[in-house]
Amino acid sequence: MSRRSLLLFLLLLLFCMSSRAYAVDEENCLLCHRYSGLGRIDKEGRKHLYYVNESLYNQSVHAKVRCGECHTDIKGFPHGTVKKVDCAAVCHLVDPSSNTPFSHAKMIEKFELSVHGRGPKDKPKQHAEDLPTCTYCHDNRIYPPVSKLAKQEQGIAREILDRCRGCHTRDDWTNVFYYHFTERLNQRRSSKRMVELCTSCHEDEEKMARHNIKTVGTFRDTFHWQAIKYGDPNAPNCITCHAPVGYFSHEIMPKTDLRSAIYKDNLVRTCSNQGGVQACHPDATPSFAQGNIHPAQYKTGFYENKADALLRKREIEKGQMKPFQTLLGQTLKVAAGDQRYYQNIILLLIKYFYMVLIGGLIGCMIVHQVLDYFATRRELRRVVSKVL
């Protein structure tokens, strides 16, 4: 057998083995994408990783979707320039509720008309590049095992899945359907992760300024955030208020819109959150609902933003900064005479009072421990000298 024939035989054998090993991968994409080092660096220096973990993908939301269903522009090899996936494309999956091909198109249409969307096609919003895309918030999430779900929700356990298998004998279909159904019974993200996702944009001062929106950094000064931070399962996150019962997270509207959950006439219902996952304020009144959830719009801490800290440092060095007066002017951002102006002053004074008080107490404790240490050594030397 010639070398050329032998090489051709080995390549054919490798191809056949790969096809059997990845039977679910009908297009044999994992022939290359199974290698963890597969990637490239583009002209801008950004790294792109093209590795796909088959075992994780087969446990994910898109496990039954072929690669070509989403990457519709890839026709040959090597691929060349690959376009971004259009999440509105029609999948080969059939929606069991309507017996029609499944698509996210209707969801995306609603999203584009929301506060986060790009607006109508004939009148798109300005600075559309700042707005989130589907993949900014969503990924191909992995279904958790039944054992994990059983700990989170009563009635979800292995024996329940076995009851499904009594009739639905195809394990691949039954498992996917069961995991998908039980996944939706729980929040996709924890409250802490949800706040971190939302604030990744809404704490960006430059980005918010382009859209004439205030940053939400002061949410981290509220009781709601403290409850989230310390693991209270009943603590509300951003979605709890902006898309409570009766609203949808893909249809969040500006607070001036009648359809918004935080529109002034809808606040009582939003705060009470009747029938929601979190038991919030069932006895909420109109006056209670007028409270500020993102209070005062002053910056937390002295200078949490590095650029802001450098600016203040330069002002101090030049002798241009009268510390407390300038601090009030820079942080309160509310006109004198406004009721919130005086509320902000009180909140700021209380905050710094406790910072000084706690710092002073800790300092006194350190001094006490140091003095006690020297007193103990002095007493020990006195006892030793008596014994000797």
Buried (B, 14 or more C-beta within 10 A) or exposed (E): EEEEEEEEEEEEEEEEEBBEEBEEBEEEBBBBBBEEEEEEEEEEEEEEEBEBBBEEBBBBBBBBBBBBBBBEEBEEEEEEEEEEBBBBEEBEEEEEEEEEEBBBEEBBEEBBBBBBBBBEEEEEBEEEEBBBEBEEBEEBEBBBEBEEBBEEEEEBBEEBBEEBEEEEEEEEEBBBBBBEEBBEEBBEBBBBEBBBBBBEBBBEBEBBEEEEEEBBBBBBBBEBBEBBEEEBEEBBBBBBBBBBBEBEBBBBBEBEBEEBBBBEEBBBBBBBBEEBBBEBBEEBEEEEBEEEBBBBBBBEEEBEBEEBEEBBEEBEEEEEBEEEEBBBEBBBBBEEEEEBBEBBBEBBEEBEEEEEEEEEEEEEEEEEEEEEEEEEEEEEEEEEEEEE
